[in-house]
Amino acid sequence: MLDINPEIVCFLIERARVFHSKEAVVLPEVPDNPTDDWGLQVLADHVDDSTLQEFKAAVDDLEPDQQQAVVALMWVGRGDFSADEWEAALAEAEDNWTEHTAEYLIAHPYLADHLQEGLAEFGYDCAS
């Protein structure tokens, strides 16, 4: 069962699509470890970007368990876990949680697609 409001995820998808569509956005090679500080570099490089600020504020406003659910949903959408493995994905996200979740998420260039696929795995979509 999905542990986060799909509307919040849809907002994050929209902000991620806008941010990643900008020509000036350059993302580093993405490592597997969410605790690495490569995500912080994305924020530092684009600190004045209002779309990034909106995305970061939305993620930072979530409780840690909700942030973990977004990360787990991205992993499901990316194919690292199936929807049937949701509890395992959540446990992994909890084990790797840091206060830099927004940076970790936005540094994934296909974040919006992965979140959308993750929502679809649970029967949700962002259609109005």
C-alpha positions in Angstrom: 0.0 0.0 0.0 1.3 3.4 -1.0 2.3 5.4 2.1 2.2 8.9 0.6 -0.5 11.1 -1.0 -0.3 10.6 -4.8 -1.0 14.4 -5.2 2.2 15.2 -3.5 4.1 12.8 -5.7 2.4 14.4 -8.8 3.6 17.9 -7.6 7.1 16.6 -7.3 6.9 15.0 -10.7 5.8 18.3 -12.3 8.6 20.2 -10.6 11.2 17.6 -11.5 10.1 17.7 -15.2 10.4 21.5 -15.3 13.8 21.5 -13.5 15.3 18.7 -15.6 14.0 20.3 -18.9 16.1 23.4 -18.4 19.2 23.6 -20.6 21.5 24.9 -17.8 20.9 21.8 -15.6 23.9 19.6 -15.5 23.8 16.5 -13.4 26.8 14.5 -12.2 27.2 10.8 -12.8 24.7 9.2 -10.4 26.2 6.8 -7.8 24.2 4.0 -6.2 24.6 5.3 -2.7 22.1 7.9 -1.6 24.4 9.1 1.2 27.0 10.5 -1.1 27.1 14.2 -1.4 26.8 14.4 -5.2 23.2 15.5 -4.7 24.4 18.5 -2.7 26.4 19.6 -5.7 23.3 19.8 -7.8 21.7 22.1 -5.2 24.9 24.2 -5.0 25.0 24.6 -8.8 21.4 25.7 -9.0 20.8 27.4 -5.7 18.9 30.3 -7.3 16.6 28.2 -9.4 13.0 28.8 -8.2 11.8 25.4 -9.5 14.5 23.6 -7.5 13.6 25.7 -4.4 10.0 24.7 -4.8 10.9 21.0 -5.2 13.3 21.1 -2.2 10.8 22.9 0.0 8.1 20.4 -0.8 10.3 17.4 0.0 11.7 19.1 3.1 8.2 19.7 4.4 7.5 16.0 4.3 8.0 13.8 7.4 11.0 11.5 7.1 8.7 8.5 6.6 7.0 10.3 3.7 10.4 11.2 2.2 11.4 7.6 2.5 8.2 6.6 0.7 9.1 8.9 -2.2 12.5 7.4 -2.5 11.1 3.9 -2.3 8.5 4.9 -5.0 11.3 6.1 -7.3 13.1 2.8 -6.8 9.9 0.9 -7.6 9.5 3.0 -10.8 13.1 2.4 -11.7 12.7 -1.3 -11.4 15.0 -1.8 -8.3 12.0 -3.2 -6.4 8.5 -4.4 -7.5 5.3 -3.2 -6.0 5.1 -6.5 -4.2 8.5 -5.7 -2.6 7.2 -2.3 -1.2 8.0 -3.1 2.4 11.5 -4.0 1.5 11.9 -0.8 -0.6 10.6 1.2 2.4 13.0 -0.5 4.7 15.9 0.2 2.4 14.9 3.8 2.1 14.6 4.1 5.9 18.1 2.6 6.3 19.6 5.1 3.9 17.6 8.2 4.8 19.4 11.4 5.3 18.3 15.0 5.6 19.4 15.5 2.0 16.5 13.5 0.4 15.5 16.4 -1.9 19.0 16.6 -3.3 19.2 12.9 -3.7 16.0 12.8 -5.6 16.4 15.7 -7.9 19.9 14.6 -8.9 18.3 11.7 -10.8 17.7 12.9 -14.3 14.8 10.5 -14.8 13.2 11.1 -11.5 9.8 12.3 -12.9 9.6 9.2 -15.1 10.5 6.8 -12.3 8.0 8.4 -9.9 5.3 8.2 -12.5 6.1 4.6 -13.2 6.1 3.9 -9.4 2.6 5.5 -9.1 1.4 3.4 -12.0 2.6 0.3 -10.2 0.1 1.1 -7.4 -2.7 2.1 -9.7 -2.3 5.9 -9.6 -1.6 8.5 -12.2 -1.2 12.3 -12.4 -4.0 12.8 -15.0 -6.2 15.7 -14.1 
